[in-house]
Amino acid sequence: MAVSSSTATLFPRKLAVALLALLACAFAGNHIAARIAFDDNTGVLLAILCRSGITFLVLASLLLWQRQPLGLPSGTRRWQLLLGLLIATQSLCLYSAVARIPVALALLVGNTFPMLLALLTWALGGARPSGRTVLFMGLILSGLVLALDVPGHLGASHGANPQWASGVGLAFGAACVFACALWITDHKLASVRGPVRSLLTLLIVFSSMLLAGVSGVMPSGLSLPGSSSGWLALASLVVLYGIAFSLLFVCVPRLNMAQNAPVMNVEPIATLVLGWALLEQQLNTLQLLGGAVVVCGIVLLTYRRP
């Protein structure tokens, strides 16, 4: 950003929390719009291509207006490239999951990345998770078992819901990849300024999706929407994501993320409400209870005392 978090004037706590909750709802709306677009035969690659391309143009304009340098420190280029490819993979996996299973479930699984990041950091020589962390990890896993209705799906007849396993697997893959991306950001790209890292990551995501589309790796990846409702959904996801990402990009130095970041976990809850209202995707009582347990576990896991 133009101002570092150490020198920027922080927003009042209530304003910061309200803004983060609003941004989380915008990200949730982006995923709901994506599901509507996918149901209208929109290609997953096309959705990510439009989303990353428009957001890249917005952020590039902001950086040019602020006249910020775009150079990378020595030795960070390959890590920046890897980060961009990981975020591209995460976007592809998560959107593919959204196209297969209820959107709220896809996000619940995808939002387990803080737990995976703690385990990855430990595996790569970092601090061992504390007893408190292990307890919350167990809470998250228990909640996921209920939210995903694992016993019900395992006991169902073969092929009753062929999309369930692949959707859950893709969402979990998105969480794993995102955890790796965050580890690289913290340990290999700490010297790269946030605005430059964000801009280059979006550029790599856009380029990789374009390459995947024209190469035919995903034959229907660039399929156009089949009706006006699909085009409207595609435009909505681009606008919602672009506004939310850009606002977060501009305001993060003033949001005291170390204390307020757990507020962003309202996204799965907002997705659940929007999915019920707009997509008629409903979860049973045990699934709702499991989802609440997962969200509470993630909030407790990521909360840091001021």
Buried (B, 14 or more C-beta within 10 A) or exposed (E): BEEEBEEBEBBEEEEBBEBBBBBBBBBBBBBBBBBBBBBBEBBBBBBBBBBBBBBBEBBBEBBEEEEBEEEBEEEBEEBBBBBBBBBBBBBBBBBBBBBBBBBBBBBBBBBBBBBBBBBBBEEEEBEEBEEEBBBBBEBBBBBBBBBBBBEBEEEEEEEEBEEBEEBBBBBBBBBBBBBBBBBBBEEBBEEBBBBBBBBBBBBBBBBBBBEBBEEEEBEEBBBEBEEEEBBBBBBBBBBBBBBBBBBBBBBBBBBBBEBBBBBBBBBBBBBBBBBBEBBEBEBEEBBBBBBBBBBBBBBBBBBEEE
